[in-house]
Amino acid sequence: MDLFSNQRVKGFLKTKGRILMNGDNEEILLRGWGAGSWNNPEGFMIGGPPINFAAAKSGHYIAAPMDRGRTMNQTIIEMCGPEYAEKFWPRWFRNHLGERDIQAMAEYGYNSVRLPVSARTFLYEEPGFRFNEDSFQMLDEILGYCEKHKIYAVLDMHGAPGGQSGLSCDDGIDNIPHMFLDEENWERTLILWEEFARRYKDRWIVAAYELLNEPISVPRWDHLIPELLRFYEECIARIRKIDKQHAIVLGGNRFNWAVDLFNKNFDPECSNWFIAFHRYGGSPEPKTIHQYVSKSIELNVPMWMGEGGGSPEWISTFSELAAEYHIGTNLWAWKAAMGDFPSPCTYKLPKDWQLVRDYYTGGTKPGYEKSRQIWDEVLENIKFENCILDDSVHRFYNRKPSSTLPAVSYNALPGRGKSFYGQYHYSNLLDFRLADEMKIIYDPDQQAPDKSPQAVVFGDKHVMDPAGQDWHNLSLELRQGEFVTYTIRNVNESCQLILEYFAAGAASLFAEADGKIVGTLTVTTETGKHTVEIGQIPASEAASIKLAVTDGTIVLKRLVFENR
């Protein structure tokens, strides 16, 4: 039973140093999906406008129509009437994330789901503290599905009272993080967390309380970081008066990328907390997660990628790399409108959706009946059984056969001499995995980026992308005596190992699976790019694949694990 298995979903989640443990004191690595736009709709995922980062950074604070749940609600009121809107949301919440969604997550091999909530749907925005019992009932139903199908649930305060991010994702009235500026919103956030703790203190299926999503994301609000730390301390203290069982998750500023602000044990009473970071794309290698691993070691707490995403091969590479360092992962997002955001579960927008777009961008409003027809169609389309499923991402995320893996995505740990071995003591074009002393080159059939000062000055189109996306164009050159290892998981039936490589003269290579040779490759004098079947990998929960060159030089591009 591997560390990602949902058979390990049992009992309250606890931290033990840098590791997460279940109720049986077994290590578990969280692997799952975020239920984006379920309770906290975001326009860029539901047929609305994209996130306007530039406006938020420049100080443009006004919320745009249909860019968040709050303005989506206003659009529905205007198009369909307030009575329709009031009845719309309970249907949206239950249709967007139902039992079939949770069941599918379990069947695909996941063990957790991140539940992003908007505070205004649980705590009415009015004087006093009145809770929306239907929202709590809806959440109870979802937690029941999670218990039934063995999926841990992380409660994520995605939209705190007043907003905490300074962007549309926090469902605020504008792009100002009022939660840190208004005493009332501060207190309402604390009250709501106390209520969650009061209601769910005995529900072990709740893996953790994530106090805030992406707080203080925009740099112009960095002066509020001391307030963020003060909030964490106060919120944890008040939760612990009610609930000493549940783990607590804290995220840093700048879209949960920063972790340098954490400098002590924020849960001194229970020491049951961990840090969430977010990562979308970039170079999937040890140096990319260095700051997170270093902070984990410094504070002796677990790390968790609470949100992230990229290409299928990036997902496969990064999630496995993270797991090697005992870091769980959660991808964003499980479900979205087709064409809006890459998700494994997408739904079609109504054929007349353009009428909605026209209206919220200043056009003519359709009649009430027509508008209701459009929104009723949305409510039907978002049900799991009406969605279009893309199974391919699950194969990559879970490192299953019928997926591919770049040759440069070899195992990082336990390290040189065991996971890999090379004797190249120089740099490479993209500074990729330099510490490994492996020869990593730009694909021979691609034009390498020009990193010269002249190219930067004159804007040559081949200058390397500083975000590290160019790693897809890298190959691994192995010479005699050098080797690399890879991990393939969930090999339920034997699968074929196929190699894509560039020939560089005569050479020989052998492939092992768990220490047993499964195939060899002999290259004569041909050149160019080739694809060859190497051998069969036996059925296994997780197989270690070793590729070693015994003579000459071979440039490896990609491993293909194919079911036949």
C-alpha positions as CSV (number, residue, x, y, z in Angstrom):
1,M,0.0,0.0,0.0
2,D,1.7,3.2,-1.2
3,L,1.8,6.5,0.7
4,F,-0.9,8.0,-1.6
5,S,-3.5,5.2,-1.1
6,N,-6.9,6.2,0.1
7,Q,-6.7,3.1,2.3
8,R,-4.6,5.3,4.5
9,V,-7.4,7.7,5.0
10,K,-8.3,6.9,8.6
11,G,-8.3,8.9,11.8
12,F,-7.3,12.5,12.5
13,L,-4.3,13.8,10.5
14,K,-1.3,14.6,12.7
15,T,2.1,16.0,12.0
16,K,5.2,14.2,13.2
17,G,8.1,16.4,12.4
18,R,8.2,16.9,8.7
19,I,5.7,14.1,8.0
20,L,1.9,13.8,8.0
21,M,0.5,10.8,9.8
22,N,-2.9,9.2,9.8
23,G,-4.8,7.9,12.8
24,D,-2.9,4.6,12.7
25,N,0.5,6.5,12.9
26,E,1.2,5.7,9.2
27,E,2.7,8.2,6.9
28,I,0.4,9.6,4.3
29,L,1.1,11.9,1.4
30,L,-1.9,14.0,0.4
31,R,-2.6,13.8,-3.3
32,G,-5.8,15.2,-4.7
33,W,-7.6,18.1,-6.3
34,G,-9.0,21.5,-5.4
35,A,-12.8,21.9,-5.9
36,G,-12.3,25.3,-7.6
37,S,-15.5,27.3,-8.2
38,W,-17.7,25.0,-6.2
39,N,-18.4,27.3,-3.3
40,N,-16.3,30.2,-4.4
41,P,-16.8,30.7,-8.1
42,E,-14.0,32.4,-10.0
43,G,-14.8,34.1,-13.3
44,F,-11.9,32.7,-15.3
45,M,-13.1,29.1,-14.7
46,I,-16.8,29.6,-15.3
47,G,-17.1,31.5,-18.5
48,G,-16.4,34.9,-17.1
49,P,-13.5,37.3,-17.6
50,P,-9.9,36.4,-16.8
51,I,-8.2,37.5,-13.6
52,N,-7.0,41.1,-14.1
53,F,-3.7,41.0,-12.4
54,A,-2.5,44.2,-14.0
55,A,-5.5,46.2,-12.6
56,A,-5.0,44.8,-9.1
57,K,-1.3,45.6,-9.1
58,S,-1.9,49.1,-10.4
59,G,-4.4,50.0,-7.7
60,H,-7.6,49.5,-9.7
61,Y,-9.8,48.2,-6.9
62,I,-13.3,47.9,-8.5
63,A,-14.6,44.4,-8.9
64,A,-15.5,43.4,-12.4
65,P,-18.8,41.9,-13.5
66,M,-18.7,38.1,-13.3
67,D,-15.1,37.9,-12.1
68,R,-16.0,36.4,-8.7
69,G,-19.0,34.7,-6.9
70,R,-20.2,38.0,-5.6
71,T,-20.5,39.7,-8.9
72,M,-21.7,36.5,-10.5
73,N,-24.6,36.6,-8.1
74,Q,-25.3,40.2,-9.0
75,T,-25.4,39.3,-12.7
76,I,-27.8,36.4,-12.0
77,I,-30.1,38.8,-9.9
78,E,-30.1,41.3,-12.7
79,M,-30.8,38.7,-15.4
80,C,-33.1,36.3,-13.6
81,G,-34.5,38.1,-10.5
82,P,-33.6,37.8,-6.8
83,E,-35.9,34.9,-6.1
84,Y,-34.2,32.8,-8.8
85,A,-30.8,33.8,-7.6
86,E,-31.6,32.7,-4.0
87,K,-32.6,29.3,-5.2
88,F,-29.8,29.1,-7.7
89,W,-26.9,28.8,-5.3
90,P,-27.9,25.7,-3.3
91,R,-28.3,23.9,-6.6
92,W,-25.0,25.2,-7.9
93,F,-23.1,24.0,-4.8
94,R,-24.7,20.5,-4.8
95,N,-24.4,20.1,-8.6
96,H,-20.8,21.4,-8.9
97,L,-19.5,18.9,-6.3
98,G,-21.7,15.9,-5.6
99,E,-21.1,12.3,-4.6
100,R,-20.1,11.2,-8.1
101,D,-17.3,13.8,-8.1
102,I,-15.9,12.5,-4.7
103,Q,-16.4,8.9,-5.8
104,A,-14.5,9.5,-9.0
105,M,-11.6,11.1,-7.1
106,A,-11.3,7.9,-5.1
107,E,-11.6,5.7,-8.1
108,Y,-8.8,7.6,-9.9
109,G,-6.6,6.9,-6.9
110,Y,-6.6,10.2,-4.9
111,N,-6.9,10.5,-1.2
112,S,-7.9,14.2,-0.6
113,V,-9.9,17.1,-1.8
114,R,-9.4,20.8,-1.0
115,L,-12.7,22.6,-0.3
116,P,-12.4,26.3,-1.0
117,V,-15.2,28.2,0.8
118,S,-16.5,31.7,0.6
119,A,-17.3,33.1,4.0
120,R,-20.4,35.0,2.8
121,T,-22.1,31.7,1.9
122,F,-21.8,30.4,5.5
123,L,-22.0,33.7,7.5
124,Y,-24.7,36.1,6.4
125,E,-23.4,39.6,5.6
126,E,-25.5,41.5,8.1
127,P,-25.3,42.8,11.6
128,G,-24.6,40.1,14.2
129,F,-23.6,36.5,13.4
130,R,-26.2,34.4,11.6
131,F,-25.1,31.3,9.9
132,N,-26.5,29.8,6.7
133,E,-27.7,26.4,7.8
134,D,-28.3,25.2,4.3
135,S,-24.6,25.8,3.4
136,F,-23.5,23.9,6.5
137,Q,-25.9,21.1,5.6
138,M,-24.4,21.0,2.1
139,L,-20.9,20.8,3.5
140,D,-22.0,18.0,5.9
141,E,-23.3,16.1,2.9
142,I,-19.9,16.4,1.1
143,L,-18.0,15.3,4.2
144,G,-20.3,12.3,4.3
145,Y,-19.4,11.5,0.7
146,C,-15.7,11.9,1.7
147,E,-16.1,9.5,4.6
148,K,-17.9,6.9,2.4
149,H,-15.2,7.0,-0.3
150,K,-12.1,7.6,1.9
151,I,-11.2,11.1,0.8
152,Y,-9.7,13.5,3.3
153,A,-11.1,17.1,3.1
154,V,-9.2,20.2,3.7
155,L,-11.4,23.2,4.6
156,D,-9.9,26.2,2.8
157,M,-11.0,29.8,3.6
158,H,-10.7,30.9,0.0
159,G,-12.8,34.0,0.5
160,A,-12.6,35.5,4.0
161,P,-15.0,38.2,5.2
162,G,-13.8,41.4,3.5
163,G,-11.3,39.6,1.3
164,Q,-7.7,38.7,2.2
165,S,-5.9,38.5,-1.2
166,G,-6.6,41.8,-2.9
167,L,-7.8,39.9,-6.0
168,S,-11.0,38.4,-7.4
169,C,-10.2,35.0,-6.0
170,D,-11.1,36.2,-2.4
171,D,-14.7,37.1,-3.3
172,G,-14.4,40.5,-1.8
173,I,-16.4,43.6,-2.6
174,D,-13.3,45.0,-4.4
175,N,-9.6,44.3,-4.7
176,I,-8.6,45.5,-1.3
177,P,-7.8,43.0,1.5
178,H,-10.3,44.5,4.0
179,M,-10.0,41.5,6.4
180,F,-6.7,43.0,7.6
181,L,-7.9,46.6,7.5
182,D,-11.4,46.4,9.2
183,E,-11.8,45.2,12.7
184,E,-15.3,43.9,11.9
185,N,-14.1,41.7,9.1
186,W,-11.2,40.4,11.2
187,E,-13.5,39.4,14.0
188,R,-16.1,37.8,11.6
189,T,-13.3,35.6,10.1
190,L,-12.4,34.5,13.6
191,I,-16.0,33.8,14.5
192,L,-16.5,31.7,11.4
193,W,-13.4,29.6,12.1
194,E,-14.7,29.1,15.6
195,E,-17.9,27.9,14.2
196,F,-16.2,25.5,11.8
197,A,-14.2,24.1,14.7
198,R,-17.3,23.8,16.9
199,R,-19.2,21.8,14.3
200,Y,-16.3,19.7,12.9
201,K,-14.1,19.1,15.9
202,D,-15.1,15.4,16.0
203,R,-15.0,14.8,12.2
204,W,-11.7,13.1,11.5
205,I,-12.4,13.2,7.7
206,V,-11.6,16.9,7.9
207,A,-7.9,16.7,7.3
208,A,-7.1,20.2,8.3
209,Y,-8.2,23.8,8.6
210,E,-6.5,26.1,6.0
211,L,-6.9,29.5,7.6
212,L,-6.5,31.7,4.5
213,N,-5.9,31.1,0.8
214,E,-3.2,33.3,-0.8
215,P,-3.3,36.2,1.7
216,I,-1.8,39.5,0.6
217,S,-1.1,38.3,-2.9
218,V,-0.4,41.7,-4.4
219,P,2.9,43.4,-3.5
220,R,1.3,46.7,-2.8
221,W,-0.2,45.2,0.4
222,D,3.1,43.7,1.8
223,H,3.1,46.2,4.6
224,L,0.2,44.1,6.1
225,I,2.3,41.0,6.5
226,P,2.7,41.6,10.3
227,E,-1.1,41.7,10.5
228,L,-1.2,38.4,8.7
229,L,1.1,36.8,11.3
230,R,-0.9,38.3,14.1
231,F,-4.1,36.9,12.6
232,Y,-2.6,33.4,12.4
233,E,-1.6,33.5,16.0
234,E,-5.0,34.8,17.2
235,C,-7.0,32.4,15.0
236,I,-5.0,29.4,16.1
237,A,-5.4,30.3,19.8
238,R,-9.2,30.7,19.4
239,I,-9.5,27.4,17.5
240,R,-7.5,25.5,20.0
241,K,-9.9,26.5,22.8
242,I,-12.5,24.5,20.9
243,D,-10.6,21.9,18.8
244,K,-7.2,20.4,19.7
245,Q,-7.6,17.5,17.2
246,H,-7.3,19.0,13.8
247,A,-4.2,20.0,11.9
248,I,-3.9,23.7,10.8
249,V,-2.5,24.9,7.4
250,L,-0.9,28.3,7.0
251,G,0.0,29.9,3.7
252,G,2.3,32.8,3.0
253,N,2.0,36.0,1.0
254,R,2.5,36.5,-2.7
255,F,0.0,33.8,-3.8
256,N,1.3,31.4,-1.2
257,W,4.7,31.4,-2.9
258,A,6.6,33.0,0.0
259,V,7.5,31.1,3.2
260,D,10.2,33.3,4.7
261,L,7.6,35.0,6.9
262,F,7.3,31.8,9.0
263,N,9.9,31.9,11.7
264,K,8.5,30.0,14.7
265,N,6.0,27.3,15.9
266,F,2.6,28.9,15.2
267,D,0.8,26.2,17.1
268,P,2.7,26.0,20.4
269,E,-0.1,24.2,22.3
270,C,-0.5,21.2,19.9
271,S,2.3,21.6,17.3
272,N,0.0,20.2,14.7
273,W,0.4,22.6,11.8
274,F,2.0,22.7,8.3
275,I,2.7,25.1,5.5
276,A,1.0,25.3,2.1
277,F,2.7,26.7,-1.0
278,H,1.4,27.1,-4.5
279,R,3.2,26.3,-7.7
280,Y,2.1,26.7,-11.3
281,G,4.7,25.7,-13.9
282,G,8.4,26.6,-13.7
283,S,11.4,24.3,-13.7
284,P,10.5,21.0,-11.9
285,E,13.8,20.3,-10.2
286,P,15.1,20.3,-6.6
287,K,16.2,24.0,-6.7
288,T,12.6,25.0,-7.4
289,I,11.5,23.6,-4.1
290,H,14.6,24.4,-2.2
291,Q,13.0,27.3,-0.2
292,Y,10.2,25.0,0.9
293,V,12.4,22.1,1.9
294,S,14.7,24.4,3.8
295,K,11.8,26.0,5.7
296,S,10.4,22.6,6.4
297,I,13.8,21.5,7.9
298,E,14.2,24.8,9.8
299,L,10.8,24.6,11.5
300,N,10.4,20.8,11.5
301,V,7.0,20.9,10.0
302,P,5.5,19.3,6.8
303,M,5.1,21.2,3.5
304,W,2.2,20.7,1.1
305,M,1.6,22.0,-2.4
306,G,-2.0,23.1,-1.8
307,E,-2.5,24.4,-5.3
308,G,-0.7,24.0,-8.6
309,G,-0.7,22.8,-12.1
310,G,1.2,22.6,-15.4
311,S,1.6,20.4,-18.5
312,P,1.0,16.6,-17.9
313,E,4.7,15.9,-17.9
314,W,5.3,18.8,-15.5
315,I,2.6,17.4,-13.2
316,S,4.2,13.9,-13.3
317,T,7.7,15.3,-12.7
318,F,6.9,17.8,-10.0
319,S,4.5,15.6,-8.0
320,E,7.0,12.8,-7.9
321,L,9.8,15.1,-7.0
322,A,7.7,16.6,-4.2
323,A,6.9,13.1,-2.9
324,E,10.6,12.3,-2.7
325,Y,10.8,15.1,-0.1
326,H,7.6,14.0,1.8
327,I,5.6,16.8,0.2
328,G,2.0,16.1,-0.8
329,T,0.3,17.8,-3.7
330,N,-3.0,19.2,-4.7
331,L,-3.9,20.3,-8.3
332,W,-6.2,23.1,-9.3
333,A,-8.9,22.5,-10.3
334,W,-11.2,19.5,-10.5
335,K,-13.9,21.1,-12.6
336,A,-14.2,24.1,-14.9
337,A,-16.0,25.4,-18.0
338,M,-14.6,23.9,-21.2
339,G,-11.9,26.0,-22.7
340,D,-11.6,28.2,-19.7
341,F,-9.1,26.3,-17.5
342,P,-7.3,22.9,-17.9
343,S,-9.3,20.4,-15.7
344,P,-9.9,16.7,-15.9
345,C,-13.7,17.4,-15.6
346,T,-15.1,20.1,-17.9
347,Y,-18.6,21.2,-18.7
348,K,-20.1,22.8,-21.8
349,L,-21.3,26.4,-21.5
350,P,-24.9,26.8,-22.9
351,K,-25.1,27.5,-26.6
352,D,-26.5,31.0,-25.8
353,W,-23.8,31.8,-23.3
354,Q,-22.6,34.7,-25.5
355,L,-25.8,36.5,-24.5
356,V,-24.5,36.4,-20.9
357,R,-21.0,37.6,-21.9
358,D,-22.6,40.4,-24.0
359,Y,-24.7,41.5,-21.0
360,Y,-22.0,41.6,-18.4
361,T,-19.7,43.5,-20.7
362,G,-22.3,46.2,-21.3
363,G,-24.6,44.8,-23.8
364,T,-28.4,44.3,-23.9
365,K,-29.9,42.1,-21.2
366,P,-31.8,39.0,-22.4
367,G,-35.4,38.6,-21.1
368,Y,-36.0,37.0,-17.8
369,E,-37.2,33.7,-19.2
370,K,-34.4,33.4,-21.7
371,S,-31.9,34.2,-18.9
372,R,-33.3,31.6,-16.7
373,Q,-33.1,29.0,-19.4
374,I,-29.5,29.7,-19.9
375,W,-28.6,29.5,-16.2
376,D,-30.8,26.4,-15.7
377,E,-28.7,24.8,-18.5
378,V,-25.5,25.7,-16.6
379,L,-26.9,24.0,-13.5
380,E,-27.4,20.8,-15.5
381,N,-24.1,20.9,-17.4
382,I,-22.0,21.1,-14.2
383,K,-23.2,17.8,-12.9
384,F,-20.5,15.2,-13.0
385,E,-22.5,12.8,-15.2
386,N,-22.9,15.6,-17.8
387,C,-19.2,16.6,-17.8
388,I,-16.5,15.6,-20.3
389,L,-13.8,13.6,-18.6
390,D,-10.1,13.7,-19.5
391,D,-8.4,10.7,-18.0
392,S,-5.0,11.4,-19.3
393,V,-4.0,13.8,-16.5
394,H,-4.7,11.1,-13.9
395,R,-2.2,8.8,-15.6
396,F,0.5,11.4,-15.4
397,Y,-0.3,12.7,-11.9
398,N,-0.3,9.1,-10.6
399,R,2.7,8.0,-12.7
400,K,0.7,5.2,-14.3
401,P,1.3,3.4,-17.6
402,S,0.0,5.0,-20.8
403,S,2.0,8.1,-19.8
404,T,5.4,9.6,-20.7
405,L,8.3,11.0,-18.7
406,P,11.1,13.3,-19.9
407,A,14.5,11.7,-19.5
408,V,15.7,14.7,-17.4
409,S,13.0,13.8,-14.8
410,Y,15.1,11.1,-13.2
411,N,14.7,10.4,-9.4
412,A,16.4,13.0,-7.1
413,L,16.7,10.8,-4.0
414,P,18.4,9.0,-2.3
415,G,20.9,10.9,-4.5
416,R,24.1,10.7,-6.5
417,G,25.4,7.1,-6.9
418,K,22.0,5.5,-6.2
419,S,19.4,7.5,-8.1
420,F,21.8,8.7,-10.8
421,Y,25.4,8.9,-11.6
422,G,27.3,11.1,-14.0
423,Q,30.7,12.6,-14.4
424,Y,29.9,15.9,-16.1
425,H,31.5,18.7,-14.1
426,Y,30.3,21.7,-16.1
427,S,27.1,23.8,-16.4
428,N,24.3,23.4,-18.9
429,L,22.4,25.9,-21.0
430,L,19.4,26.2,-18.7
431,D,21.3,25.6,-15.4
432,F,19.0,22.6,-14.9
433,R,19.9,20.2,-12.0
434,L,23.5,21.5,-11.9
435,A,24.3,19.8,-8.6
436,D,23.8,16.3,-10.2
437,E,26.8,16.5,-12.5
438,M,24.7,15.0,-15.3
439,K,25.2,16.2,-18.9
440,I,21.9,17.9,-19.8
441,I,21.7,19.4,-23.3
442,Y,19.2,21.2,-25.5
443,D,17.4,18.9,-27.8
444,P,19.6,18.3,-30.9
445,D,16.7,18.9,-33.2
446,Q,15.7,22.2,-31.6
447,Q,17.3,25.7,-31.9
448,A,18.8,26.4,-28.5
449,P,18.0,29.8,-26.8
450,D,20.6,32.5,-27.1
451,K,21.6,33.6,-23.6
452,S,24.2,36.1,-24.8
453,P,23.8,39.8,-23.6
454,Q,23.2,40.9,-27.2
455,A,20.2,38.6,-27.4
456,V,18.7,40.0,-24.3
457,V,19.3,43.6,-25.4
458,F,17.9,43.1,-28.8
459,G,15.0,40.9,-27.8
460,D,15.9,37.7,-29.7
461,K,12.9,35.4,-29.7
462,H,15.0,32.5,-28.7
463,V,16.1,34.0,-25.3
464,M,15.2,31.5,-22.6
465,D,12.0,31.9,-20.7
466,P,12.9,33.0,-17.2
467,A,10.0,31.1,-15.8
468,G,11.7,27.8,-16.7
469,Q,9.2,26.5,-19.2
470,D,11.9,25.7,-21.7
471,W,12.8,22.5,-19.7
472,H,10.6,20.6,-22.1
473,N,13.3,20.9,-24.7
474,L,16.0,19.3,-22.6
475,S,17.6,15.9,-23.2
476,L,19.9,13.8,-21.1
477,E,23.3,12.6,-22.5
478,L,24.6,9.5,-20.8
479,R,28.1,8.1,-21.4
480,Q,29.7,4.8,-20.5
481,G,29.4,4.0,-16.8
482,E,26.6,6.5,-16.2
483,F,23.0,5.7,-15.2
484,V,19.7,7.2,-14.0
485,T,16.6,5.8,-12.2
486,Y,12.9,6.5,-12.5
487,T,9.8,5.4,-10.7
488,I,6.6,4.2,-12.4
489,R,3.6,3.5,-10.2
490,N,0.3,1.5,-10.4
491,V,1.6,-1.1,-12.9
492,N,-1.5,-3.3,-12.6
493,E,-0.5,-5.3,-15.6
494,S,2.9,-5.5,-17.3
495,C,3.6,-2.6,-19.6
496,Q,6.0,-1.8,-22.4
497,L,9.0,0.4,-21.8
498,I,9.7,2.5,-24.9
499,L,12.7,5.0,-25.3
500,E,12.9,8.1,-27.4
501,Y,16.5,8.9,-28.0
502,F,19.0,10.7,-30.3
503,A,21.8,8.6,-31.6
504,A,25.3,9.8,-31.1
505,G,27.3,7.0,-32.6
506,A,27.7,3.4,-31.5
507,A,26.5,2.7,-28.0
508,S,24.9,0.1,-25.7
509,L,22.4,0.5,-22.9
510,F,20.5,-1.8,-20.6
511,A,17.2,-1.3,-18.7
512,E,16.3,-2.8,-15.3
513,A,13.1,-3.0,-13.4
514,D,13.6,-3.6,-9.7
515,G,17.1,-4.9,-10.2
516,K,16.2,-7.3,-13.1
517,I,17.2,-6.6,-16.7
518,V,14.1,-6.2,-18.9
519,G,15.8,-5.1,-22.1
520,T,18.8,-3.8,-23.9
521,L,19.5,-1.3,-26.6
522,T,22.4,-1.4,-29.1
523,V,23.0,1.6,-31.3
524,T,25.2,1.3,-34.4
525,T,26.4,4.3,-36.2
526,E,23.1,5.9,-37.2
527,T,22.2,9.5,-36.1
528,G,19.0,11.3,-35.6
529,K,16.0,10.7,-33.4
530,H,14.6,7.2,-32.8
531,T,11.9,5.4,-30.8
532,V,12.5,1.8,-29.7
533,E,10.8,-0.8,-27.6
534,I,13.1,-1.9,-24.8
535,G,11.1,-4.5,-22.8
536,Q,8.3,-5.4,-20.5
537,I,8.0,-3.9,-17.0
538,P,6.3,-6.5,-14.7
539,A,3.2,-5.7,-12.7
540,S,4.1,-3.8,-9.6
541,E,2.7,-1.3,-7.1
542,A,5.8,0.8,-7.8
543,A,8.7,-0.2,-10.0
544,S,12.2,1.3,-10.0
545,I,13.5,1.6,-13.6
546,K,17.3,1.9,-14.2
547,L,18.8,2.9,-17.5
548,A,22.6,2.4,-17.7
549,V,25.0,3.0,-20.6
550,T,27.7,0.3,-20.9
551,D,29.4,1.6,-24.0
552,G,29.5,4.8,-26.0
553,T,27.1,7.8,-25.6
554,I,23.3,8.0,-25.9
555,V,21.1,11.1,-25.7
556,L,17.8,10.2,-24.0
557,K,14.7,12.3,-24.6
558,R,11.7,10.5,-23.1
559,L,10.5,7.3,-21.5
560,V,7.1,6.0,-22.7
561,F,5.2,3.5,-20.5
562,E,2.6,1.9,-22.7
563,N,-0.1,-0.6,-21.9
564,R,-0.7,-3.2,-24.6
